[in-house]
């Protein structure tokens, strides 16, 4: 069959930078389909229409316009169209896109997948334009669905599937791929790799002009952070590619695409210590000479002097550290993260000695927090000697324990919308705080950290300017205006 996989246009607020990263989820699905001799095409609307923007309310949507996408579909004539819906902010974009496609091509099956699609499957399949939702890992489930549509097997044999039949919702059990080494390497040949490199706006990339690309070496996370939605897709069990698989993928990236910088998109690249050591040692022994970052964060409890030294030797130059809170009670009783705060300062000192730049992740505004506990957490953050802070306002993504708590306690703000689920917009109101209270604490903390650690702030700004001068300059101007106001009013 002829299959078309689509990464839709993305939304952002005017103060946010744009990103363009290869959709590896679609590339994995494409590779499995190609193994079974199906014709596959991937259209990444983001990279193909990166400079095309339109305003929708207070947001900017960038990517290939619908009319051009419909023309591409007409030329390709697919039997099945899969649309990625990873983020909740894509909810209305994907619904509208599905409707336009179905109106133009009513006989073509439309399938949604991704994190948001997984947790909102029953809601989405009630939309007339959406025929199926593949929940969780999509590689083999999507293949089985294509084979069903090709009349090779009954629909009940397709795992991870939700669909509507005569007004009734049906779902098959969700299964996980236990041995992910059986997956072929993602079909990067179907992606515009040079386009991503030319644009240079990968998450976690701070070196303009670097021949960079992401890779994912593991799935699943045993941590039980209350705000995390990844468990709905990849589960709690850690499943990883073998070191040999990972090193062979790196070899292909270097030899075939000339890649020089790697962005590990794992939720925790270091969780299996022995495996991580083998990968990093293999990178050194093979003489890859990659530089690399881990922007999704690494678990601090897995790090020590020896492992960090090997990571630096293998090319690591910037790490994101998942601290989450500087208040021990919040960390233990609300976030449920297995981290001892005593270890954080030591890891930061080791990174500084090894010349590994650091960003620390924090989150505030959780149900159960008080103004006092948030201030304690942010006091710790502003004194932490990292190069930069990434502080998120707690975001109640659907499918998370946090979202269930907020619904049960009626903590969601009036007019709550999935489209607004961004980490700088407060969506939670409790008896202890309002969204504006959380925003004020966040802004004050960023200002104070910049004043106390000016070299780190300057380094981060310079790196951002190199990677994205226009967007970063605009962001800095707006941040300075906000910061000056806060400096005089609240410091």
C-alpha positions in Angstrom: 0.0 0.0 0.0 1.0 3.6 -0.4 1.5 5.3 3.0 2.0 9.0 3.7 3.3 10.1 7.1 2.9 13.8 8.1 4.5 15.9 10.8 2.1 18.9 11.0 2.9 22.6 11.3 3.8 23.7 14.9 2.6 26.5 17.1 4.6 28.9 19.2 4.2 32.2 21.1 6.0 35.2 19.6 8.6 35.2 22.4 9.5 31.6 21.7 12.1 30.3 19.3 11.2 27.9 16.4 12.5 24.4 16.3 12.9 21.9 13.4 13.9 18.4 14.4 13.6 15.2 12.4 10.4 13.3 13.5 12.1 10.1 14.5 8.9 8.4 15.5 7.6 8.7 11.9 11.0 7.6 10.6 10.9 4.4 12.7 7.4 3.6 11.4 8.5 4.2 7.9 11.5 1.9 8.3 9.2 -1.0 9.5 6.8 -0.4 6.6 9.6 -0.3 4.1 10.8 -3.7 5.4 7.5 -5.1 4.3 7.7 -3.5 0.9 5.1 -0.8 1.4 5.6 2.5 -0.4 6.2 5.3 2.1 6.6 9.0 2.0 7.2 11.4 4.9 6.2 15.1 4.7 7.6 17.2 7.6 5.6 20.4 7.3 7.9 22.1 9.8 11.1 21.8 7.9 9.5 22.2 4.4 7.7 25.4 5.4 9.9 26.7 8.2 9.8 30.3 7.0 6.0 30.3 6.4 4.0 31.7 9.4 0.4 32.5 10.1 -1.2 34.0 13.2 -3.9 32.2 15.1 -5.0 34.2 18.1 -2.0 34.9 20.2 0.1 32.2 18.6 2.2 31.8 15.5 1.9 28.6 13.5 4.8 27.8 11.2 5.1 25.2 8.6 3.8 24.0 5.2 0.5 25.7 4.4 -2.5 23.4 4.0 -3.0 24.1 0.3 0.5 23.0 -0.5 0.2 19.9 1.7 -3.1 19.0 -0.1 -1.3 19.3 -3.4 1.4 17.0 -2.3 -1.2 14.5 -1.2 -2.9 14.7 -4.5 0.3 14.0 -6.3 1.3 11.0 -4.1 -2.2 9.5 -3.9 -1.7 7.5 -0.6 -4.1 4.8 0.6 -3.3 5.6 4.3 -2.2 8.9 5.9 -0.6 8.9 9.4 -0.4 12.3 11.2 1.8 12.8 14.2 0.1 14.4 17.2 2.8 14.4 19.9 2.1 17.6 21.8 -1.2 18.8 23.3 -0.7 22.2 21.7 -1.2 20.4 18.3 -4.8 19.4 19.2 -6.7 22.0 17.1 -4.1 22.1 14.4 -4.3 18.3 13.8 -8.1 18.2 14.0 -8.3 21.0 11.4 -5.7 19.4 9.2 -7.5 16.0 9.3 -10.8 17.7 8.4 -9.3 19.4 5.4 -7.6 16.2 4.2 -10.8 14.1 4.6 -12.9 16.6 2.7 -10.4 16.5 -0.2 -9.7 12.8 -0.1 -12.7 11.1 1.6 -11.7 7.5 0.8 -8.2 7.8 2.3 -7.9 6.4 5.9 -6.6 9.0 8.4 -4.6 7.7 11.4 -3.3 9.7 14.4 -0.4 8.8 16.7 1.8 10.3 19.3 1.6 11.2 23.0 -1.4 13.5 22.8 -3.2 11.2 20.4 -2.5 8.2 22.8 -4.0 9.8 25.9 -6.9 11.4 24.0 -7.7 8.5 21.7 -11.4 8.1 22.5 -12.0 11.9 22.1 -10.2 12.1 18.8 -11.8 9.1 17.1 -15.2 10.8 17.6 -14.1 13.4 15.1 -15.6 12.3 11.7 -12.3 13.0 9.8 -10.2 10.7 12.1 -10.6 7.0 11.3 -8.1 5.5 13.8 -5.7 6.3 16.6 -2.6 4.2 17.2 -1.8 4.4 20.9 1.7 4.1 22.3 4.5 2.7 20.2 3.4 2.8 16.6 5.9 0.8 14.6 4.3 -2.6 14.5 0.8 -1.5 15.4 0.7 0.8 12.3 2.1 -2.0 10.1 -0.7 -4.3 11.3 -3.3 -1.6 10.6 -2.0 -1.1 7.1 -2.2 -4.9 6.6 -5.7 -4.9 7.9 -6.7 -2.1 5.5 -5.0 -4.1 2.8 -7.5 -6.9 3.8 -4.8 -9.2 5.1 -6.1 -9.6 8.7 -9.1 -8.7 10.9 -9.0 -5.4 12.8 -9.1 -7.1 16.2 -5.5 -8.4 15.6 -4.1 -4.9 15.5 -2.7 -4.0 18.9 -2.7 -0.5 20.3 -5.6 0.6 18.2 -8.7 2.7 18.9 -11.5 3.3 16.5 -15.2 4.1 16.2 -17.8 1.7 14.7 -21.5 2.5 14.6 -21.0 5.1 17.4 -19.2 2.6 19.7 -15.6 3.0 20.6 -13.4 0.0 20.3 -9.8 -0.5 21.6 -7.3 -3.3 21.5 -4.8 -3.9 24.2 -1.7 -1.7 24.3 1.6 -3.6 23.9 5.2 -2.6 24.2 8.1 -3.7 22.0 10.3 -5.7 24.4 13.4 -6.0 22.2 13.8 -2.7 20.5 16.9 -3.9 18.8 14.7 -5.7 16.4 13.6 -2.3 15.0 15.4 -1.2 11.8 17.3 2.1 12.0 14.9 5.0 11.4 14.4 5.8 7.7 16.3 9.1 7.7 16.6 8.8 4.0 13.0 9.8 3.7 13.7 13.0 5.6 15.2 16.3 4.4 18.3 15.9 6.6 20.1 18.7 4.9 17.1 21.0 5.6 17.3 20.4 9.4 21.1 21.0 9.3 20.7 24.2 7.3 18.0 25.5 9.6 20.0 24.5 12.7 17.1 24.8 15.2 17.2 21.4 17.0 16.2 21.3 20.6 19.3 21.4 22.8 21.5 22.6 19.9 23.5 25.7 20.7 26.2 25.6 17.9 25.1 27.4 14.8 26.2 25.6 11.6 26.8 22.2 13.4 25.9 19.2 11.4 23.6 17.9 14.1 20.8 15.4 14.5 18.9 13.7 17.3 18.8 10.0 18.2 16.9 7.9 20.7 18.7 5.0 22.3 16.2 3.9 24.9 12.5 3.9 25.9 10.6 3.9 29.1 11.3 5.4 32.5 10.8 3.8 36.0 10.5 7.2 37.7 7.0 8.3 38.7 7.1 12.0 38.3 3.6 13.3 38.6 3.7 15.7 35.6 5.3 13.3 33.0 3.2 12.0 30.1 5.8 9.8 28.5 4.7 6.7 30.4 1.5 6.6 28.3 3.5 6.0 25.2 6.7 4.1 26.4 5.6 2.8 29.8 7.6 2.5 33.0 9.9 -0.3 32.1 13.3 0.8 30.8 14.0 -0.8 27.4 17.2 0.1 25.5 19.0 -0.5 22.3 22.2 -2.5 22.8 25.5 -0.5 22.8 26.4 -2.2 19.4 23.1 -1.0 17.9 23.6 2.5 19.1 27.3 2.7 17.9 26.3 1.3 14.5 23.6 4.0 14.2 26.2 6.6 15.1 28.5 5.2 12.5 25.8 5.6 9.9 25.1 9.1 11.0 28.8 10.1 10.6 29.5 8.2 7.4 26.2 8.7 5.5 25.1 12.2 6.7 28.4 13.8 7.9 26.9 14.3 11.4 29.2 16.0 13.9 26.9 16.7 16.8 24.4 14.3 18.5 21.3 15.3 20.5 20.3 12.4 22.7 16.5 12.6 23.1 16.3 9.8 25.6 14.4 10.4 28.8 17.5 9.1 30.6 20.5 8.1 28.6 22.4 7.0 31.8 19.8 4.9 33.6 21.7 1.7 32.9 25.2 2.6 34.1 27.0 -0.3 32.4 25.3 0.2 29.1 26.0 4.0 29.2 29.7 3.4 29.9 29.9 0.9 27.0 28.4 3.4 24.6 30.5 6.3 25.7 33.7 4.2 25.7 32.8 2.9 22.2 32.4 6.5 21.0 36.0 7.2 22.2 37.4 3.9 20.9 35.9 4.4 17.4 37.2 7.9 17.2 33.8 9.4 16.4 34.8 12.9 17.7 31.1 13.8 18.2 30.1 16.6 20.4 26.8 15.8 22.2 24.1 17.1 24.5 21.2 15.6 26.4 18.5 18.3 26.4 15.7 16.2 27.9 17.7 15.8 31.0 19.7 13.1 32.8 18.8 11.6 36.2 21.2 13.1 38.7 21.1 10.0 40.9 22.9 8.0 38.1 25.8 10.4 37.8 29.2 10.3 39.6 32.7 11.6 38.9 33.8 8.6 36.9 30.8 8.5 34.6 30.9 12.3 34.0 34.6 12.1 33.1 33.9 9.5 30.5 30.9 11.5 29.2 33.2 14.5 28.7 35.8 12.4 27.0 33.2 11.1 24.6 32.1 14.6 23.6 29.5 15.8 26.1 29.7 19.6 26.5 26.2 20.5 27.8 24.0 18.6 30.2 20.4 19.3 31.4 20.0 18.2 35.0 16.6 17.2 36.2 16.5 18.8 39.6 12.8 19.7 39.5 12.6 21.2 43.0 14.9 22.6 45.7 12.4 21.8 48.4 13.0 18.2 49.7 9.4 17.7 50.7 8.1 18.7 47.3 10.6 16.4 45.6 9.7 13.5 47.8 6.0 13.8 48.5 4.6 15.7 45.5 6.9 15.0 42.5 7.9 11.5 43.6 11.4 11.8 42.2 14.1 9.5 43.7 16.7 12.2 44.2 18.6 13.4 47.2 19.3 17.2 47.1 22.6 16.7 48.8 24.0 15.2 45.6 23.1 18.1 43.3 25.8 20.6 44.3 28.5 18.0 44.0 27.4 17.0 40.4 27.3 20.7 39.4 30.9 21.2 40.8 32.2 18.2 38.9 30.6 19.4 35.6 32.1 22.8 36.1 35.6 21.2 36.7 35.2 19.1 33.5 34.0 22.1 31.5 30.5 20.6 30.9 28.0 23.4 30.7 24.9 22.8 32.8 21.2 23.7 32.7 19.0 22.8 35.7 15.4 21.9 35.2 12.9 23.1 37.9 9.1 23.0 38.0 6.8 25.1 40.3 3.1 25.5 40.7 2.3 21.9 41.6 -0.9 21.1 43.6 0.2 20.6 47.2 2.9 23.3 47.0 2.6 26.5 49.0 4.0 29.9 48.3 6.6 29.2 51.0 7.7 25.8 49.5 8.0 27.4 46.0 10.1 30.2 47.4 12.3 27.7 49.2 12.7 25.8 45.9 13.5 28.9 43.9 15.9 30.2 46.5 17.8 27.0 46.0 17.6 27.4 42.2 18.9 31.0 42.2 21.9 30.0 44.2 22.7 26.9 42.2 25.9 27.5 40.2 24.7 26.3 36.8 25.0 28.1 33.5 21.2 28.5 33.1 17.9 27.6 34.6 14.9 26.1 32.8 12.0 26.7 35.1 8.6 25.4 34.0 5.2 26.3 35.4 3.6 22.9 36.2 1.6 21.9 33.1 -1.3 19.4 33.5 -0.9 17.3 30.4 -3.7 14.8 29.7 -2.8 11.3 30.7 -0.7 12.4 33.7 -1.4 11.9 37.4 -1.2 15.7 37.6 -4.1 16.2 35.2 -6.3 13.7 37.0 -5.6 15.5 40.3 -6.4 18.8 38.8 -9.7 17.5 37.3 -10.7 15.9 40.5 -10.0 18.9 42.7 -11.2 21.4 40.0 -7.8 23.2 39.9 -7.8 23.8 36.1 -8.2 27.5 35.2 -11.4 28.7 33.6 -11.4 28.3 29.9 -8.7 25.5 30.1 -7.6 24.4 26.6 -5.2 21.8 25.4 -3.8 24.4 22.9 -2.5 26.4 25.8 -0.5 23.7 27.5 2.9 25.3 27.3 5.3 25.4 30.2 5.3 29.2 30.6 1.5 29.5 31.0 -0.1 28.8 34.3 -3.1 26.5 34.0 -3.5 25.6 37.7 -5.2 27.5 40.4 -5.3 26.0 44.0 -6.3 27.4 47.4 -2.6 28.2 47.9 -1.8 30.2 44.7 -3.0 31.8 41.5 -1.1 31.4 38.1 0.1 35.0 38.4 1.7 34.2 41.7 3.7 31.4 40.2 4.7 33.5 37.2 6.0 36.3 39.5 8.2 33.8 41.5 9.6 32.3 38.3 10.5 35.7 36.7 12.1 36.9 39.9 14.2 33.7 40.2 15.5 34.0 36.7 16.6 37.6 37.3 18.3 36.9 40.5 20.1 33.8 39.1 21.4 35.9 36.2 22.7 38.6 38.6 24.4 36.0 40.9 25.9 34.0 38.1 26.6 36.5 35.3 29.2 34.5 33.5 26.9 31.5 33.0 24.0 33.7 31.9 26.3 35.5 29.4 27.7 32.2 28.1 24.1 30.8 27.5 23.1 34.1 25.8 26.0 34.0 23.5 25.4 30.4 22.6 21.7 31.1 21.9 22.6 34.1 19.8 25.0 32.0 17.7 22.3 29.4 17.1 19.3 31.7 16.6 20.3 35.4 16.4 17.0 36.9 15.3 14.6 35.0 17.6 17.0 35.2 20.6 17.5 39.0 20.2 13.8 39.6 20.2 13.4 37.3 23.3 16.2 39.1 25.1 14.7 42.5 24.6 11.4 41.4 26.0 13.0 39.6 28.9 15.1 42.6 29.8 12.0 44.8 29.9 10.3 42.3 32.1 13.3 41.8 34.3 13.9 45.5 34.9 10.3 45.9 36.1 10.7 43.0 38.4 14.1 44.2 39.6 12.7 47.5 40.8 9.4 46.3 42.1 10.2 42.9 43.7 13.9 42.3 44.3 
